[in-house]
Amino acid sequence: MELVILHTNDTHGQLTPVADLAGRSLGGYARRATFVRQQREQHPDLLLLDAGDLYQGSRYWHAFRGEADIELMNLLGYDAAALGNHDTDAGLEVLSARIREARFPVMCANMRFPNSHPLCDLWKPYHVVEVNGARVAIFSMLIDAMELYPAAFRESVEVRPYVDVASELVPHLRRQADAVILLSHLGHTDDVRLAEHVTGIDLIIGGHTHTGLREAFMINGTPLVRGIVGGPVVGKTVLSLTGGSRATVSEYDLHELNGNLPEDPQVLDVLERWNTHLPPEEVIGRLAYPIDTRSTTKNFAESAAGNLYVDALKAYYGASVDATLVHMGTIRGERVFPAGPFTNHDLAEYHPFDNPPFLMDLTAPELKFVLERGVHELPEGRGAFLSIAGIRIEVDISRQPQVIDRDHARVITPGQRVVAASQHGQPIDFTDESRVFRVVMDGYLGRGGLGYFVAKTARRKVQADTGGQAIIRWYFKRHGPVDPRVDGRIIVRGRWHG
């Protein structure tokens, strides 16, 4: 038989359509609902699955903490979802409420609350569903970089290595099911690592990594598929079940939710009801130049999207700091914000986290470590990529990237990609341990996230009282219209052959 699976991942609360650079309207739950309904008319027994990060990151998140998103997922008839790291951002009480509201299982197999905890039964490690006489086992894994999580969550859960868990769980699931599907919120690198070490998984539906896969990615005989952040597409994967042997992917595509799809009227009614409870929209300033916050553009090179935030930080702290640095994972929205009015709703989507930044001292070698960390993943574009203000750098990605250990505590290879840097036109000598830079880093990096571990022990380190959104508001008020266009502060050249 053929098992039809529709899948989404990393919607991040983007309930309504967004525009791309060409002005095309993409995504939104109303179009998603239409596509799902059309597919169900052809395949009544299809599965509808999600790989996590359901609701954090939009104006709806700030107002409703995921309640609107879960209502829409219930309406569309989701069969199961993975827990994503950002689904924990609002704390245990909100997480518990959202999971209990869901009329589908939310799963995580490698983290659990202990039996003594009041939330010990909050989620399941796996779920088995019967489709046309075939039993399908679905389980989920969650990224175990614990600095991603709020303190109450990381201090409460028990974490086991995901390879160990999968090695034990997959044989158990194969004994009771005809197909085994992993909803993974590990990210691409760890998806590959898991598939290299564990056999018996028929399909990995990936999340956490925001760029989509246009073709199924095969690892050790296991196919990996993944959609695009923000919900502009719905993935469709067809598994052929042959009975007794591993299933195979007979069809895979990412279906774009564009203007050719009518919007579902029932979903529009639900959205209109929630919209009446949103805070009033107000203009906080003007953009003189559009900013493109899509992961497919902002995570590879200097961008207007990143320059806006680092320029705001540099203007706010002025001559008291030498440089400001933010990672591109803190810039969200997954759309193009056009030149013109910029509103409080836009700001909530552009920078949803609103963590107060850190100020700290870094020596020249420590600054070199941070800059190398910011470009180590190129040419792959991921959230660790840095935007900077106050200094300028040249990067050669044909050279050796930085490598650190899995515990984010030790440098294995220092990295040689940052080949030149300057401040006020003067070159920076990264070997000069006596030179100290006063820098501002966004709140997540300032805690040592994403492997920027030198920030954990930086000297004269203090977290600001003012959050990023307030600083950006101040910047628009004092410096509008804001023009954050690319000016050559980060030059990337070369080609990686690794």
C-alpha positions in Angstrom: 0.0 0.0 0.0 1.0 3.6 -0.3 1.0 5.9 2.8 0.5 9.6 2.0 2.0 12.0 4.5 1.6 15.7 4.6 4.1 17.5 6.8 5.1 20.9 8.1 7.8 22.2 10.3 8.9 25.4 12.0 5.8 27.5 11.3 6.8 29.7 14.2 3.3 31.3 14.5 3.1 32.5 11.0 -0.6 32.1 10.7 -1.2 34.5 7.8 0.5 34.9 4.4 3.7 36.8 3.9 5.2 38.4 0.8 8.5 37.5 -0.8 10.8 40.0 -2.6 8.7 39.7 -5.8 5.6 40.7 -3.8 4.0 37.2 -4.0 1.8 36.2 -1.1 2.8 32.8 0.3 1.7 30.5 3.1 -0.8 31.0 5.9 -3.1 28.6 7.6 -6.1 29.4 5.3 -4.2 28.2 2.3 -2.7 25.3 4.2 -6.2 24.2 5.1 -7.3 24.3 1.5 -4.3 22.2 0.4 -4.9 19.6 3.1 -8.6 19.4 2.2 -7.8 18.9 -1.5 -5.3 16.2 -0.7 -7.8 14.4 1.7 -10.3 14.3 -1.1 -7.8 12.2 -3.1 -6.3 10.4 -0.1 -8.8 10.2 2.7 -6.4 8.2 5.0 -3.4 10.5 4.7 -1.4 11.5 7.8 -0.8 15.2 8.7 2.3 15.7 10.8 4.4 18.5 12.1 8.1 18.5 13.2 8.0 21.2 15.9 8.4 24.9 16.7 4.7 25.4 16.2 3.8 28.8 17.5 6.6 31.0 18.7 7.7 34.0 16.6 4.8 36.2 15.5 2.5 38.9 16.7 0.0 36.1 17.5 2.6 34.5 19.7 3.1 37.7 21.7 -0.6 38.1 22.2 -1.9 34.5 22.6 1.1 32.3 23.4 0.2 29.6 20.9 -3.5 29.2 21.7 -4.6 30.4 18.3 -2.1 28.1 16.6 -3.3 25.0 18.4 -6.9 25.8 17.6 -6.0 26.0 13.9 -4.0 22.7 14.0 -7.0 21.0 15.7 -9.2 22.4 12.9 -6.9 21.1 10.2 -6.9 17.7 11.9 -3.2 17.1 12.6 -2.4 13.5 13.6 0.8 14.2 15.6 3.5 16.8 16.2 7.0 16.9 17.6 7.9 19.2 20.5 10.2 22.0 19.3 12.6 23.9 21.4 10.8 27.2 21.0 7.5 25.6 22.0 9.0 25.8 25.5 9.8 29.5 25.5 6.9 30.8 27.5 7.5 28.4 30.4 6.0 25.2 31.8 2.5 26.5 32.5 2.0 27.7 28.9 3.6 24.6 27.5 1.3 22.4 29.5 -1.8 24.3 28.5 -1.0 24.1 24.8 -0.2 20.4 24.8 -3.4 19.6 26.7 -5.4 21.7 24.3 -4.1 19.8 21.3 -6.3 17.1 19.9 -3.3 15.3 18.6 -0.3 13.8 20.5 2.8 16.1 21.0 5.8 13.8 21.3 9.4 13.7 22.5 11.3 10.5 23.2 14.7 11.7 24.4 13.5 14.1 27.1 10.9 13.5 29.9 9.9 14.9 33.2 10.6 12.5 36.1 7.8 10.5 37.6 7.7 12.8 40.6 7.1 15.9 38.5 3.4 17.1 38.0 4.0 17.2 34.3 5.4 13.7 34.0 2.6 12.6 31.6 2.6 15.7 29.5 3.9 14.2 26.3 4.3 10.7 24.8 7.6 9.3 23.4 5.8 7.8 20.4 2.4 7.2 18.9 1.1 4.2 16.8 -1.7 4.8 14.3 -3.5 2.4 12.0 -4.0 3.4 8.4 -5.8 1.1 6.0 -4.8 -1.9 8.1 -1.2 -0.9 8.3 0.3 0.2 11.6 2.5 3.3 11.5 4.7 4.2 14.5 5.6 7.8 14.9 8.2 9.1 17.4 10.0 12.3 18.0 13.4 13.6 19.1 14.3 17.1 20.4 17.6 19.0 20.1 19.6 18.6 23.4 21.5 21.8 23.4 20.1 22.8 26.7 21.1 26.5 26.5 18.2 26.8 24.1 15.6 26.3 26.8 14.2 28.4 29.7 15.7 27.6 33.1 12.5 26.0 34.5 12.5 23.6 31.6 16.1 22.6 31.5 16.2 22.2 35.3 13.1 19.9 35.3 13.6 17.5 32.4 15.7 14.4 32.2 17.7 14.2 29.0 19.1 11.1 27.3 21.4 10.9 24.2 19.2 10.7 21.2 21.2 8.0 19.5 20.9 5.8 22.6 17.2 6.4 22.8 16.6 5.7 19.1 18.8 2.6 19.2 16.5 1.1 21.9 13.2 2.5 20.6 13.3 1.7 16.9 13.6 -2.1 17.2 10.7 -2.0 19.7 8.6 0.0 17.2 9.5 -2.2 14.3 8.1 -5.2 16.1 4.7 -3.6 16.4 4.5 -1.5 13.2 4.7 -1.7 9.4 6.5 1.6 9.1 8.5 3.8 11.5 8.6 7.6 11.1 10.7 10.0 13.1 9.5 13.6 13.5 12.9 15.2 14.3 13.5 18.5 15.9 17.3 17.9 16.1 18.4 19.8 13.1 20.1 18.6 9.9 23.5 17.7 11.3 22.1 15.6 14.1 19.5 14.1 11.8 22.4 12.8 9.7 24.3 11.6 12.7 21.3 9.7 14.0 20.6 8.0 10.6 24.3 7.0 10.4 24.1 5.2 13.8 20.5 3.8 13.8 18.9 1.7 11.1 15.2 0.8 10.8 13.7 4.3 10.4 11.6 4.4 7.2 11.4 8.2 7.1 12.8 11.2 9.0 10.7 14.4 8.7 13.1 17.1 9.8 12.7 20.4 11.7 14.8 23.0 13.5 16.9 23.6 10.4 14.9 26.2 8.5 15.9 25.5 4.9 13.9 23.0 3.0 15.0 20.0 1.0 13.8 19.9 -2.5 14.7 16.2 -2.9 14.8 13.5 -0.2 18.2 13.3 1.3 19.4 9.7 1.8 21.6 8.8 4.8 22.6 5.2 5.3 19.4 4.1 3.5 17.1 6.4 5.5 15.4 9.3 3.6 15.3 12.7 5.2 12.7 15.3 4.1 12.1 18.8 5.4 9.9 21.8 4.6 10.6 25.6 4.9 10.4 27.8 7.9 7.3 30.0 8.2 4.9 27.7 6.4 5.2 28.8 2.7 5.0 25.1 1.7 3.5 21.8 2.7 5.6 18.7 2.2 4.1 15.7 0.7 5.8 12.3 1.0 4.4 9.0 -0.2 5.8 5.8 1.4 5.4 2.5 -0.4 4.8 -0.2 2.2 5.7 -3.7 0.8 5.1 -5.8 3.9 8.0 -7.2 5.9 10.7 -5.0 4.4 11.6 -1.3 4.7 9.3 1.2 3.2 10.5 3.3 0.3 9.8 6.9 -0.8 7.9 6.8 -4.1 7.0 10.5 -4.1 8.3 13.7 -2.4 7.6 17.3 -3.1 7.3 20.7 -1.4 4.0 22.2 -2.5 4.0 26.0 -2.5 1.0 27.7 -0.9 0.6 30.6 -3.3 -2.2 32.8 -4.6 -3.5 30.0 -6.8 -4.9 28.3 -3.7 -8.1 29.9 -2.3 -8.2 30.6 1.4 -10.4 28.4 3.5 -13.3 30.5 4.9 -13.5 28.6 8.2 -9.9 29.4 8.9 -10.4 33.0 7.9 -13.3 33.2 10.4 -11.1 31.8 13.2 -8.3 34.3 12.3 -10.7 37.2 12.3 -11.9 36.3 15.8 -8.3 36.2 17.1 -7.4 39.4 15.2 -10.0 41.4 17.2 -7.9 40.7 20.3 -4.6 41.7 18.9 -3.0 44.9 20.3 -3.8 47.9 18.0 -1.3 48.3 15.3 0.9 51.5 15.5 3.7 52.8 13.3 7.0 53.0 15.3 9.1 54.3 12.4 9.9 54.1 8.8 12.3 51.9 6.7 14.1 53.6 3.9 15.1 50.3 2.5 13.4 46.8 2.6 14.7 44.1 4.9 14.5 40.4 3.9 14.4 38.2 7.0 14.0 34.9 5.2 16.5 32.2 6.3 17.3 31.5 2.7 18.8 35.0 2.3 19.9 36.4 5.7 22.0 33.6 7.0 24.7 33.6 4.2 26.1 37.1 4.1 25.8 40.6 5.4 22.1 41.7 5.2 19.9 44.7 5.8 17.9 42.4 8.2 20.9 42.0 10.4 22.3 45.5 10.0 19.1 47.0 11.4 19.5 45.4 14.8 23.3 45.7 15.2 23.2 49.4 14.0 20.4 50.0 16.6 22.6 48.5 19.3 25.7 50.5 18.2 23.7 53.8 18.1 22.1 53.1 21.5 25.4 52.3 23.3 27.5 54.8 21.3 31.2 55.3 21.8 31.1 53.2 25.0 31.3 50.0 22.9 33.6 49.0 20.1 31.4 46.5 18.3 27.9 45.0 18.4 27.2 41.4 17.3 24.0 39.4 16.9 23.4 36.0 15.5 20.9 35.7 12.6 18.8 33.2 14.5 17.5 36.1 16.6 16.1 37.8 13.5 12.8 36.2 12.4 9.7 37.0 10.4 10.6 34.9 7.3 9.4 37.6 5.0 10.3 40.8 3.3 9.4 44.0 5.3 9.0 46.6 2.6 10.3 50.2 2.7 7.8 52.4 4.4 6.0 52.3 7.7 7.3 49.7 10.3 4.8 48.8 13.0 4.8 47.2 16.5 3.4 44.1 14.8 6.3 44.1 12.4 8.7 44.4 15.3 7.1 41.5 17.1 7.8 39.3 14.1 11.3 40.7 13.3 12.7 40.2 16.8 10.3 38.1 18.8 12.7 37.0 21.5 13.3 40.5 23.0 16.2 39.2 25.3 18.2 42.0 26.8 21.7 42.1 25.3 25.0 41.6 27.2 27.9 43.9 27.4 31.3 42.4 28.0 35.1 42.7 27.4 36.8 40.4 24.9 40.5 40.2 24.1 41.5 40.3 20.5 42.0 36.5 20.4 38.6 36.0 22.0 37.0 38.4 19.5 38.7 36.3 16.7 37.1 33.2 18.2 33.6 34.8 18.1 34.0 36.0 14.5 35.2 32.6 13.4 32.2 31.1 15.1 30.0 33.3 13.1 31.2 32.1 9.8 32.1 28.5 10.5 29.0 27.0 8.9 29.3 28.8 5.5 28.4 28.1 2.8 25.5 26.6 4.6 23.3 29.4 6.0 22.3 28.8 9.6 21.3 31.0 12.5 24.9 31.1 14.0 25.9 33.5 11.3 26.7 37.0 12.7 25.8 40.5 11.9 28.2 43.1 13.1 28.6 46.9 13.6 31.7 48.8 14.6 34.2 46.6 12.9 34.6 45.3 9.3 35.8 41.8 8.4 36.9 39.8 5.3 36.1 36.1 5.2 37.6 33.4 2.9 35.4 30.3 3.1 37.9 28.2 1.2 39.9 28.1 4.4 39.5 25.9 7.4 36.4 26.5 9.5 36.4 26.6 13.2 35.5 23.2 14.9 34.5 22.8 18.6 33.5 19.7 20.5 29.9 18.6 20.9 29.7 19.9 24.4 30.6 23.4 23.2 33.5 23.6 25.7 36.7 23.1 23.8 38.2 24.2 20.5 39.3 21.4 18.2 40.3 23.6 15.2 40.6 27.4 15.7 39.4 28.4 12.3 41.3 30.4 9.7 38.4 32.1 7.7 38.5 35.6 9.1 41.5 36.8 7.1 41.3 40.5 7.9 39.5 42.9 10.2 39.5 46.6 10.9 38.1 49.2 13.2 37.9 52.9 12.1 40.0 51.9 9.1 42.9 50.5 11.2 43.7 46.7 11.0 43.0 44.6 14.0 45.8 42.3 15.3 44.1 39.2 16.6 47.3 38.0 18.3 47.5 41.0 20.6 46.2 39.6 23.9 46.6 43.0 25.5 44.0 44.6 23.3 40.5 44.6 24.8 37.2 45.3 23.0 34.0 46.3 24.7 31.3 44.5 22.8 27.5 44.0 22.9 26.1 40.6 22.1 22.5 39.5 21.9 21.1 37.8 24.9 21.4 34.3 23.6 25.0 34.5 22.5 25.8 36.4 25.7 24.9 33.2 27.6 27.2 31.2 25.4 24.6 29.8 23.1 25.4 28.2 19.7 29.0 27.4 20.9 30.0 31.0 21.6 31.3 29.8 24.9 33.9 32.5 25.5 31.0 34.7 26.4 30.3 32.6 29.5 33.5 33.7 31.1 34.0 37.2 29.6 35.2 40.0 31.9 33.1 42.9 33.0 30.0 41.1 31.7 26.6 42.6 32.5 23.2 42.0 31.0 21.3 45.2 30.1 18.1 46.2 31.6 16.6 47.2 28.2 15.4 44.5 25.8 16.1 44.4 22.1 12.7 45.6 21.0 12.9 48.7 23.1 16.3 49.5 21.7 15.0 49.1 18.1 12.0 51.3 18.9 14.4 54.0 20.3 16.5 53.7 17.1 13.5 54.3 14.8 12.5 57.3 16.9 15.9 58.9 16.9 17.2 57.9 13.5 14.3 57.3 11.2 13.8 56.7 8.4 16.2 53.9 9.0 18.4 52.7 6.1 20.2 49.4 7.0 21.3 48.5 3.5 24.5 46.4 3.0 27.7 48.5 3.1 30.5 45.9 2.8 31.2 45.4 6.6 31.3 41.7 5.9 32.9 40.6 2.7 32.7 36.8 1.9 34.8 35.3 -0.8 36.2 31.9 -1.8 34.6 28.5 -2.2 34.5 25.7 0.4 35.6 22.3 -1.0 35.3 20.3 2.2 
